[in-house]
């Protein structure tokens, strides 16, 4: 991971704030889409209410709660001189 991204551990601490009495549990790990985007689904509790969050790994190595935007084909408008 580069220095610009947030680690999965930091996001789990931010969103779920796990403790010994209320730990964050990994529920599912996998990939989806044609690009094989990695995801991890964790379960914990916030204010004694159960919460499940899916974290997505982006191409630059950082994790986020939003899935990465898929690469789409693009056409250039630049004209080449003959």
Rosetta blueprint (number, residue, H / E / L):
1 X L
2 X L
3 X L
4 X L
5 X L
6 X L
7 X L
8 X H
9 X H
10 X H
11 X H
12 X H
13 X H
14 X H
15 X H
16 X H
17 X L
18 X L
19 X L
20 X L
21 X L
22 X L
23 X L
24 X L
25 X E
26 X E
27 X E
28 X E
29 X E
30 X E
31 X E
32 X E
33 X L
34 X L
35 X L
36 X L
37 X E
38 X E
39 X E
40 X E
41 X E
42 X E
43 X E
44 X E
45 X E
46 X E
47 X L
48 X L
49 X E
50 X E
51 X E
52 X E
53 X E
54 X E
55 X E
56 X E
57 X E
58 X L
59 X L
60 X L
61 X L
62 X L
63 X E
64 X E
65 X L
66 X L
67 X L
68 X L
69 X L
70 X L
71 X L
72 X L
73 X L
74 X L
75 X L
76 X L
77 X L
78 X L
79 X L
80 X L
81 X L
82 X L
